Amino acid sequence: MDFNFTPEQQQFKDALRRFIDKDYTFEDRKKIVYSSKGVSDDAWATLVELGMTALPIPEEQGGFNGSAVDMLVVMQELGRGLVVEPYFATVLGAQFLKLAGGQEALLEQIASGELKLAAALGEKQSRHELLDVATAVRPDGDGYVINGTKTVVIHGAQADKLIVSARTGGGERDTNGISLFIVAADAAGIERRDYRTIDCQRAADISFTNVHVPASALLGKAGAGWDILDAAVDYGRALLCAEAIGAMDALNAATLEYLKTRQQFGVPIGKFQVLQHRMADMFMQTEQARSMATLAAVKVSSADVQERRRAVSGAKARVGQALKFVGQQAVQLHGGMGVTNELPAAHHFKRLSMIELTLGDTDHHLARFAAQPGFKDAA
């Protein structure tokens, strides 16, 4: 597999890195995180200007029709820079619209940066099983009524519209009967409780009480939303794997620099062979994870559903193992400073920890990988 970026991908990467290094420094980020909104309108406008919101959108809707591999480049830089803007939530929501079809007007608004989305999928009882949907929908005249609660919706309070999974039939853990809706975030009956997560991102618990939506809010066919949900979330998982690679790269670089400057017994501690071995292990873990993240980005658009699931869950599991190792080693090599908010290293570790838990943790994806047809026979 060729790991080299195309000239166009390199241009996107360089432009985003220049912005982060110049205008989204660690100190700038702290001001944004602890502001009342927790995000920056100016930073969002710059991401739009750089073409980041248009990248994954089809050309017909004003985008660049970027692939998941193109998005891998962007997400790595966002992970390196610890960017807290609602970019991931919006492009994940856009993937739902692309797969469902018929949402050209909204995709145009996403490309231009006018519209921010969030995917309201998880519930308190569902853990990592997104098919466990208790939020209910019933027909009402020429539309629907939604009742239920979604938890830890990433950037749910910053979104203009929400992608909502709800049940129109079947049992609580059946794939049949799940429907998807796009709902205005300020619709009557919606209550959003916004909070800052441990990694300084934003999330919200969102309750739906007799929320009326028109028939046009339905994405795809009623009761047949699982395939769209499964594919779109796999796309989101591939993006998270890419973001984790960027964060691990930054953490490795910061740790190496610390070992070169921190002195003990009159020499930099990086001179000690045992610590050099640890850095080598951190590097190897990151490179193995990079390979799997790249494979996931390549295979996430595969027409072969089983191949897609294997590649994505394999990557999420391997990246989860790597980020835990790299994060813990980095903190230990930094000593007590590694867990203080004054250093970016602690924030990278927190973000990596949250990525591991988002859209399925390592154990969940190991089980999902093993559950794919043919795994036991191959073993």
C-alpha positions as MATLAB code, in Angstrom:
seq = 'MDFNFTPEQQQFKDALRRFIDKDYTFEDRKKIVYSSKGVSDDAWATLVELGMTALPIPEEQGGFNGSAVDMLVVMQELGRGLVVEPYFATVLGAQFLKLAGGQEALLEQIASGELKLAAALGEKQSRHELLDVATAVRPDGDGYVINGTKTVVIHGAQADKLIVSARTGGGERDTNGISLFIVAADAAGIERRDYRTIDCQRAADISFTNVHVPASALLGKAGAGWDILDAAVDYGRALLCAEAIGAMDALNAATLEYLKTRQQFGVPIGKFQVLQHRMADMFMQTEQARSMATLAAVKVSSADVQERRRAVSGAKARVGQALKFVGQQAVQLHGGMGVTNELPAAHHFKRLSMIELTLGDTDHHLARFAAQPGFKDAA';
ca = [
       0.000    0.000    0.000;
       1.271    3.450   -0.921;
       1.321    5.668    2.170;
       2.457    8.779    0.299;
       0.005   11.663    0.014;
      -0.957   13.104   -3.357;
       0.046   16.732   -4.060;
      -3.532   17.840   -3.392;
      -3.663   15.990   -0.085;
      -0.317   17.461    0.920;
      -1.636   20.952    0.137;
      -4.629   20.402    2.426;
      -2.341   19.079    5.131;
       0.114   21.967    4.862;
      -2.613   24.607    4.848;
      -4.283   23.145    7.918;
      -0.979   22.772    9.757;
      -0.050   26.407    9.063;
      -3.374   27.557   10.497;
      -3.008   25.421   13.619;
       0.618   26.383   14.238;
      -0.081   30.088   13.784;
      -3.636   30.720   14.994;
      -4.663   27.615   16.938;
      -1.795   27.229   19.358;
      -2.145   25.439   22.681;
      -2.695   28.789   24.402;
      -5.328   29.803   21.834;
      -7.058   26.488   22.334;
      -7.198   26.952   26.117;
      -8.988   30.271   25.662;
     -11.520   28.620   23.355;
     -12.082   25.624   25.619;
     -12.762   27.721   28.701;
     -14.947   30.259   26.918;
     -18.716   30.183   27.449;
     -19.299   28.545   24.046;
     -16.389   26.111   24.132;
     -15.831   26.539   20.385;
     -14.648   29.386   18.178;
     -16.653   30.962   15.364;
     -13.432   32.417   13.956;
     -11.724   29.022   13.872;
     -14.775   27.492   12.207;
     -14.760   30.245    9.581;
     -11.108   29.493    8.849;
     -11.808   25.771    8.442;
     -14.554   26.701    5.984;
     -12.233   29.081    4.129;
      -9.602   26.352    3.858;
     -12.187   24.084    2.225;
     -12.389   21.561    5.035;
     -16.198   21.528    5.222;
     -16.426   21.197    1.437;
     -13.868   18.386    1.213;
     -16.183   15.376    1.774;
     -19.177   16.892   -0.064;
     -19.972   15.894   -3.691;
     -18.951   18.347   -6.403;
     -22.589   18.776   -7.415;
     -23.261   20.346   -4.021;
     -20.242   22.648   -4.065;
     -17.725   20.264   -2.532;
     -14.515   18.519   -3.553;
     -15.864   14.957   -3.417;
     -13.037   13.938   -1.104;
     -12.603   10.295   -0.174;
     -12.061    8.846    3.289;
      -8.334    8.823    2.503;
      -8.503   12.566    1.830;
     -10.301   12.971    5.139;
      -7.598   10.915    6.861;
      -5.133   13.697    6.039;
      -7.379   16.339    7.603;
      -8.255   14.328   10.707;
      -4.596   13.605   11.444;
      -3.868   17.331   11.540;
      -6.916   18.046   13.691;
      -5.719   15.366   16.103;
      -2.222   16.785   16.181;
      -3.593   20.263   16.927;
      -6.237   19.143   19.443;
      -8.876   21.092   17.513;
     -12.188   21.238   19.426;
     -14.454   22.653   16.703;
     -17.531   20.596   15.648;
     -15.907   19.330   12.463;
     -16.045   15.589   13.101;
     -19.695   15.752   14.183;
     -20.621   17.705   11.057;
     -18.843   15.490    8.525;
     -20.229   12.375   10.228;
     -23.703   13.848    9.884;
     -22.979   14.672    6.247;
     -22.155   11.007    5.616;
     -25.657   10.043    6.780;
     -27.142   12.536    4.315;
     -24.962   11.288    1.454;
     -25.895    7.661    2.059;
     -29.600    8.425    2.468;
     -29.779   10.543   -0.708;
     -32.138   13.351   -1.543;
     -30.499   15.888    0.796;
     -28.669   18.029   -1.753;
     -29.764   21.371   -0.286;
     -28.428   20.484    3.165;
     -25.167   19.184    1.725;
     -24.684   22.517   -0.020;
     -25.124   24.287    3.312;
     -22.550   22.004    4.923;
     -20.040   22.659    2.151;
     -20.424   26.416    2.621;
     -20.100   26.143    6.397;
     -23.628   27.398    7.066;
     -24.845   24.157    8.645;
     -23.427   22.165   11.550;
     -24.672   18.683   12.344;
     -24.484   16.196   15.190;
     -25.379   12.510   15.275;
     -27.691   11.674   18.199;
     -27.301    7.885   18.287;
     -26.282    6.628   21.729;
     -28.569    6.037   24.702;
     -27.827    5.350   28.345;
     -28.566    1.628   28.045;
     -26.972    1.070   24.643;
     -23.280    1.299   25.570;
     -21.507    0.658   22.246;
     -24.415   -1.171   20.571;
     -26.022    1.473   18.393;
     -28.737   -0.986   17.384;
     -30.019   -0.770   20.982;
     -32.540    1.996   20.308;
     -35.333    2.797   22.753;
     -36.178    6.257   21.395;
     -39.596    5.794   19.813;
     -41.323    7.299   16.806;
     -44.991    7.126   15.894;
     -46.785    8.400   12.796;
     -48.773   11.567   13.339;
     -50.789   12.948   10.450;
     -48.404   13.761    7.639;
     -45.341   13.449    9.875;
     -43.912   11.766   12.967;
     -43.583   12.311   16.718;
     -40.305   11.451   18.484;
     -39.942   10.617   22.188;
     -36.762    9.537   23.957;
     -33.346   10.601   25.186;
     -29.932   10.528   23.518;
     -26.757   10.725   25.602;
     -23.234   12.058   25.050;
     -24.062   13.531   21.657;
     -20.770   14.987   20.437;
     -21.275   18.723   19.802;
     -25.009   18.203   20.158;
     -25.546   21.689   21.567;
     -23.484   23.338   18.835;
     -25.404   21.703   15.975;
     -28.099   23.321   13.858;
     -29.632   19.958   12.960;
     -29.475   16.490   14.487;
     -29.327   13.059   12.889;
     -31.526   10.954   15.188;
     -31.927    7.174   15.303;
     -35.334    6.094   16.551;
     -37.460    2.988   16.484;
     -40.555    2.666   14.343;
     -40.821   -1.104   14.839;
     -39.090   -4.261   16.016;
     -37.600   -5.064   19.396;
     -35.207   -2.781   21.254;
     -32.078   -4.506   19.905;
     -33.343   -5.457   16.450;
     -31.713   -4.013   13.368;
     -35.106   -4.028   11.666;
     -37.352   -1.170   12.667;
     -34.662    1.506   13.121;
     -35.407    4.760   11.307;
     -33.253    7.844   10.853;
     -34.478   11.427   10.963;
     -32.936   14.843   10.485;
     -34.380   17.197   13.057;
     -33.918   20.915   13.675;
     -31.968   21.228   16.917;
     -34.256   24.015   18.153;
     -37.526   22.186   17.423;
     -40.252   22.378   20.068;
     -39.897   19.589   22.620;
     -36.094   19.272   22.358;
     -34.003   19.983   25.451;
     -30.207   19.961   25.242;
     -27.911   19.802   28.268;
     -24.484   20.944   27.124;
     -21.275   20.082   28.984;
     -17.511   19.894   28.528;
     -16.043   16.402   28.319;
     -12.787   15.280   29.926;
     -10.890   15.959   26.683;
     -12.276   19.522   26.497;
     -14.642   18.735   23.643;
     -18.359   19.469   23.981;
     -21.201   16.966   24.278;
     -24.860   17.082   25.201;
     -27.631   14.904   26.540;
     -30.702   15.555   24.410;
     -34.294   14.736   25.319;
     -37.137   14.563   22.798;
     -40.614   15.115   24.195;
     -43.406   14.867   21.615;
     -41.167   16.376   18.952;
     -43.148   16.743   15.733;
     -41.224   16.379   12.481;
     -42.525   16.381    8.889;
     -42.450   13.302    6.668;
     -39.526   14.867    4.794;
     -37.394   14.509    7.950;
     -37.140   10.751    7.365;
     -33.796    9.663    5.909;
     -34.212    6.654    3.635;
     -37.102    4.299    4.321;
     -38.983    3.884    7.574;
     -37.701    0.946    9.591;
     -34.767    0.359    7.232;
     -32.204    2.791    8.600;
     -29.751    0.280   10.067;
     -27.652   -0.213    6.943;
     -27.186    3.558    6.592;
     -26.410    3.928   10.294;
     -23.924    1.049   10.274;
     -22.082    2.362    7.198;
     -22.046    5.990    8.324;
     -20.760    5.130   11.789;
     -18.005    2.982   10.272;
     -16.999    6.082    8.312;
     -16.878    8.016   11.585;
     -14.767    5.298   13.185;
     -12.266    5.502   10.344;
     -12.023    9.260   10.871;
     -11.444    8.800   14.600;
      -8.631    6.337   13.886;
      -7.003    8.972   11.691;
      -7.385   11.629   14.382;
      -5.760    9.294   16.894;
      -2.723    8.899   14.626;
      -2.241   12.668   14.577;
      -2.527   12.859   18.354;
      -0.036   10.006   18.827;
       2.411   11.659   16.431;
       2.228   14.846   18.483;
       2.579   12.942   21.743;
       5.604   11.036   20.487;
       7.259   14.267   19.333;
       6.561   16.017   22.646;
       7.903   13.064   24.634;
      11.065   12.843   22.549;
      11.700   16.556   23.022;
      11.183   16.188   26.772;
      13.694   13.327   26.945;
      16.241   15.515   25.157;
      15.884   18.405   27.607;
      15.086   16.847   31.007;
      18.342   16.119   32.800;
      19.199   13.573   35.451;
      22.673   12.784   36.786;
      24.023   15.567   34.592;
      22.803   14.155   31.256;
      19.520   14.262   29.291;
      17.366   11.306   30.328;
      17.056   10.436   26.641;
      20.598    9.098   26.912;
      19.359    6.186   29.040;
      18.946    3.126   26.862;
      15.832    1.828   28.604;
      14.004    5.070   27.791;
      15.209    4.902   24.195;
      13.664    1.438   24.011;
      10.368    2.823   25.261;
      10.382    5.535   22.616;
      11.112    2.909   19.964;
       8.140    0.867   21.188;
       5.911    3.954   21.102;
       7.011    4.649   17.542;
       6.323    1.072   16.423;
       2.896    1.067   18.044;
       2.033    4.287   16.225;
       3.244    2.999   12.865;
       1.261   -0.224   13.183;
      -1.810    1.814   14.078;
      -1.151    4.133   11.115;
      -1.176    1.157    8.755;
      -4.517   -0.037   10.101;
      -6.024    3.455   10.047;
      -5.007    3.827    6.408;
      -6.492    0.438    5.567;
      -9.755    1.441    7.240;
      -9.871    4.658    5.210;
      -9.367    2.662    2.006;
     -11.918   -0.043    2.820;
     -14.641    2.023    4.521;
     -16.284    2.744    1.166;
     -16.152   -0.883    0.041;
     -19.339   -2.368   -1.389;
     -18.465   -5.547    0.513;
     -20.084   -4.902    3.898;
     -18.166   -7.663    5.663;
     -14.860   -6.399    4.311;
     -15.701   -2.883    5.493;
     -16.632   -4.063    8.962;
     -13.503   -6.198    9.303;
     -11.201   -3.389    8.219;
     -12.841   -0.723   10.375;
     -13.202   -2.817   13.537;
      -9.684   -4.199   13.078;
      -8.368   -0.653   12.840;
     -10.397    0.645   15.786;
      -9.172   -2.219   17.953;
      -5.524   -1.888   16.913;
      -5.552    1.876   17.220;
      -7.206    1.522   20.629;
      -4.404   -0.744   21.817;
      -1.740    1.577   20.427;
      -3.146    4.803   21.820;
      -3.394    3.305   25.283;
       0.241    2.196   25.163;
       1.540    5.438   23.679;
      -0.504    7.605   26.031;
       0.481    5.757   29.180;
       4.166    5.603   28.235;
       4.204    9.310   27.374;
       2.703   10.232   30.719;
       5.157    8.033   32.593;
       8.162    9.388   30.691;
       7.034   12.950   31.443;
       6.736   12.102   35.110;
       4.269   14.113   37.179;
       4.204   16.835   34.516;
       2.540   14.383   32.154;
      -0.818   14.682   33.895;
      -0.889   18.446   34.396;
      -3.083   20.684   32.250;
      -0.120   22.962   31.622;
       1.347   20.538   29.087;
      -0.241   19.562   25.751;
       0.796   15.956   26.440;
      -1.889   15.542   29.091;
      -4.534   16.871   26.710;
      -3.429   14.556   23.920;
      -3.691   11.624   26.318;
      -7.188   12.682   27.364;
      -8.290   13.049   23.759;
      -6.851    9.653   22.877;
      -8.682    8.096   25.820;
     -11.961    9.555   24.586;
     -11.353    8.405   21.014;
     -10.892    4.860   22.314;
     -14.358    4.992   23.907;
     -16.154    6.776   21.058;
     -18.244    4.657   18.661;
     -17.101    1.447   20.301;
     -14.094    0.676   22.489;
     -11.307   -1.814   21.811;
     -13.102   -4.807   23.338;
     -16.274   -4.037   21.394;
     -14.427   -3.953   18.095;
     -12.399   -7.073   18.800;
     -15.706   -8.880   19.343;
     -17.225   -7.313   16.221;
     -14.187   -8.294   14.165;
     -14.347  -11.887   15.405;
     -18.090  -12.047   14.726;
     -17.697  -11.403   11.003;
     -18.403  -14.436    8.778;
     -15.367  -16.527    7.966;
     -13.286  -15.486   10.984;
     -13.570  -18.811   12.848;
     -12.942  -20.796    9.676;
      -9.842  -18.735    8.908;
      -8.587  -19.202   12.451;
];
